[in-house]
Amino acid sequence: RCVELDIDVLVDDSPVNIAGARERGMVAATLVHPWNQELVSGGDDGVIGAADWPELERRLEPFLTSSPPDA
């Protein structure tokens, strides 16, 4: 569904969804948990991880636009 909606960034904690997003060229972001930490540990595969929401927001800032979508 993300592909249909032309989503550029997916925030999810599921390893399956993170891998699927990366396979389709999306940036994937997650709060790091024991079940997904292996996907985040490298840091160079397009998966952005953080320990909490404020940190994730800071790390995602370069990937987000400030202009609202067209109405």
GUSEVEX-903561 format. One record per residue: residue number from 1; residue in one letter; chain; y, z, x of N, C-alpha, C in turn. Coordinates in steps of 0.05 Angstrom, whole numbers, plus 32768, in hexadecimal, padded with zeros to 4 digits. Example, Ala and Ser with C-alpha at 12.3 -4.5 7.8 and 13.67 -1.06 7.14 Angstrom:
ATOM; 1; a; A; 7F8E; 809C; 8108; 7FA6; 809C; 80F6; 7FBE; 809C; 8108
ATOM; 2; s; A; 7FD3; 808E; 8101; 7FEB; 808F; 8111; 8001; 809D; 8102
This chain:
ATOM; 1; r; A; 7FE8; 8000; 8010; 8000; 8000; 8000; 8019; 8000; 8011
ATOM; 2; c; A; 8018; 800E; 8028; 8030; 800E; 803A; 8037; 7FF2; 8043
ATOM; 3; v; A; 8023; 7FE2; 8048; 8029; 7FC6; 8051; 8037; 7FB7; 803B
ATOM; 4; e; A; 802D; 7FBA; 8022; 803A; 7FAD; 800B; 8057; 7FB5; 8008
ATOM; 5; l; A; 805D; 7FCE; 800E; 8078; 7FD9; 800B; 8089; 7FD5; 8024
ATOM; 6; d; A; 807E; 7FC9; 8038; 808C; 7FC4; 8051; 8096; 7FDD; 805E
ATOM; 7; i; A; 8085; 7FF1; 805F; 808B; 800B; 806B; 808A; 8009; 8089
ATOM; 8; d; A; 809E; 8014; 8097; 809F; 8013; 80B4; 8095; 802D; 80C1
ATOM; 9; v; A; 8098; 8043; 80B3; 8091; 805E; 80BE; 8080; 806C; 80A9
ATOM; 10; l; A; 8069; 8076; 80B1; 8058; 8086; 80A0; 8056; 80A2; 80AB
ATOM; 11; v; A; 805B; 80B6; 809A; 8057; 80D2; 80A1; 803E; 80DB; 8092
ATOM; 12; d; A; 802A; 80E3; 80A1; 8010; 80EA; 8095; 8001; 80FB; 80AA
ATOM; 13; d; A; 7FEF; 810C; 80A1; 7FDF; 811B; 80B5; 7FC2; 8112; 80B7
ATOM; 14; s; A; 7FBB; 80FE; 80A7; 7F9F; 80F4; 80A7; 7F9B; 80E1; 80BE
ATOM; 15; p; A; 7F87; 80E7; 80CF; 7F81; 80D4; 80E5; 7F7B; 80B8; 80DC
ATOM; 16; v; A; 7F6E; 80B5; 80C5; 7F68; 809B; 80BA; 7F81; 808C; 80B3
ATOM; 17; n; A; 7F93; 8099; 80A5; 7FAD; 808C; 809D; 7FBE; 8086; 80B5
ATOM; 18; i; A; 7FBF; 8098; 80C8; 7FCE; 8094; 80E1; 7FC4; 807B; 80F0
ATOM; 19; a; A; 7FAA; 807A; 80F3; 7F9E; 8063; 8101; 7FA3; 8049; 80F1
ATOM; 20; g; A; 7FA1; 804A; 80D7; 7FA6; 8032; 80C7; 7FC3; 8029; 80C9
ATOM; 21; a; A; 7FD5; 803B; 80CA; 7FF1; 8034; 80CD; 7FF6; 8027; 80E8
ATOM; 22; r; A; 7FEB; 8032; 80FD; 7FEF; 8027; 8117; 7FE2; 800B; 811A
ATOM; 23; e; A; 7FCB; 8007; 810D; 7FBE; 7FED; 810E; 7FD0; 7FD8; 8100
ATOM; 24; r; A; 7FE0; 7FE0; 80EE; 7FF2; 7FCD; 80E0; 800E; 7FCD; 80EA
ATOM; 25; g; A; 8012; 7FD9; 8102; 802C; 7FD8; 810F; 8041; 7FEC; 8106
ATOM; 26; m; A; 8039; 7FFF; 80F6; 804C; 8013; 80ED; 804E; 802A; 8101
ATOM; 27; v; A; 8064; 8037; 8102; 8067; 8050; 8111; 805A; 8065; 8100
ATOM; 28; a; A; 8049; 8076; 810C; 803D; 808C; 80FD; 8048; 80A6; 8108
ATOM; 29; a; A; 804D; 80B9; 80F6; 8057; 80D3; 80FE; 8047; 80E9; 80EF
ATOM; 30; t; A; 8044; 80FF; 80FC; 8034; 8115; 80F0; 803C; 8130; 80FC
ATOM; 31; l; A; 8036; 8144; 80EC; 8036; 815F; 80F7; 801B; 8162; 8105
ATOM; 32; v; A; 801B; 816C; 811D; 8003; 816E; 812D; 7FF1; 8185; 8122
ATOM; 33; h; A; 7FD8; 817D; 811D; 7FC4; 8190; 8114; 7FAB; 818B; 8125
ATOM; 34; p; A; 7F98; 819E; 8124; 7F7F; 819A; 8134; 7F71; 8180; 812E
ATOM; 35; w; A; 7F72; 8177; 8115; 7F63; 815E; 810D; 7F71; 8144; 8115
ATOM; 36; n; A; 7F8B; 8146; 811E; 7F98; 812D; 8125; 7FA5; 812E; 8141
ATOM; 37; q; A; 7FA2; 8144; 814F; 7FAF; 8146; 8169; 7FA7; 8132; 817E
ATOM; 38; e; A; 7F8F; 8128; 817C; 7F86; 8113; 818F; 7F96; 80FA; 818C
ATOM; 39; l; A; 7F9F; 80F3; 8174; 7FAE; 80DB; 816F; 7FCB; 80DD; 817A
ATOM; 40; v; A; 7FD4; 80F6; 817C; 7FF0; 80FB; 8184; 7FF2; 8101; 81A2
ATOM; 41; s; A; 7FDD; 810B; 81AE; 7FDF; 8115; 81C9; 7FE8; 8101; 81DE
ATOM; 42; g; A; 7FE1; 80E7; 81DA; 7FEA; 80D3; 81EE; 8007; 80CD; 81EC
ATOM; 43; g; A; 8012; 80CD; 81D4; 802F; 80C8; 81D1; 8038; 80AC; 81D5
ATOM; 44; d; A; 8028; 809B; 81E0; 8030; 807F; 81E5; 8024; 806B; 81D2
ATOM; 45; d; A; 8015; 8074; 81BE; 8008; 8062; 81AC; 8016; 805F; 8191
ATOM; 46; g; A; 802F; 8067; 8190; 803F; 8064; 8178; 803C; 807A; 8163
ATOM; 47; v; A; 802E; 8090; 816A; 802B; 80A6; 8158; 803D; 80BC; 8161
ATOM; 48; i; A; 8050; 80C4; 8150; 8063; 80D9; 8156; 805A; 80F3; 814A
ATOM; 49; g; A; 8057; 8107; 815A; 804D; 8120; 8150; 8061; 8137; 8156
ATOM; 50; a; A; 8060; 814B; 8145; 8071; 8162; 8149; 8063; 817B; 813E
ATOM; 51; a; A; 806D; 8192; 8146; 8061; 81AB; 813D; 806C; 81B4; 8122
ATOM; 52; d; A; 8084; 81AA; 811B; 8090; 81B2; 8101; 80A2; 819C; 80F7
ATOM; 53; w; A; 80AB; 819F; 80DE; 80BC; 818A; 80D2; 80D6; 8184; 80E0
ATOM; 54; p; A; 80E5; 8199; 80E8; 80FE; 8193; 80F6; 80FA; 8183; 8110
ATOM; 55; e; A; 80E5; 818A; 811F; 80DF; 817B; 8137; 80D7; 815E; 8131
ATOM; 56; l; A; 80C7; 815A; 811C; 80BE; 813F; 8114; 80D7; 812F; 810C
ATOM; 57; e; A; 80E9; 813B; 80FD; 8102; 812D; 80F6; 8111; 8124; 810E
ATOM; 58; r; A; 8114; 8135; 8122; 8122; 812D; 813B; 8114; 8116; 8149
ATOM; 59; r; A; 80FA; 8118; 814A; 80EB; 8103; 8158; 80EB; 80E8; 8149
ATOM; 60; l; A; 80EE; 80E9; 812F; 80EE; 80D1; 811F; 810A; 80C4; 811D
ATOM; 61; e; A; 811E; 80D3; 8124; 813A; 80C9; 8121; 813E; 80AD; 812C
ATOM; 62; p; A; 8134; 80A6; 8144; 8138; 808B; 814E; 812B; 8075; 813D
ATOM; 63; f; A; 8118; 807C; 812C; 810A; 8068; 811D; 8114; 8065; 8100
ATOM; 64; l; A; 8127; 8077; 80F9; 8131; 8077; 80DD; 814D; 806B; 80DC
ATOM; 65; t; A; 8153; 805E; 80C7; 816E; 8053; 80C3; 817E; 8065; 80B1
ATOM; 66; s; A; 8198; 8065; 80B4; 81A8; 8076; 80A4; 81B2; 8067; 808B
ATOM; 67; s; A; 81AE; 804D; 8089; 81B8; 803F; 8072; 81A2; 803F; 805C
ATOM; 68; p; A; 81AB; 8043; 8043; 8197; 8044; 802D; 818C; 8028; 8027
ATOM; 69; p; A; 8174; 8026; 801C; 8169; 800C; 8016; 817A; 7FFF; 8000
ATOM; 70; d; A; 8178; 7FE5; 7FFE; 8186; 7FD6; 7FEA; 817D; 7FDF; 7FCE
ATOM; 71; a; A; 8190; 7FE2; 7FBC; 8189; 7FEB; 7FA1; 8181; 7FD3; 7F8F
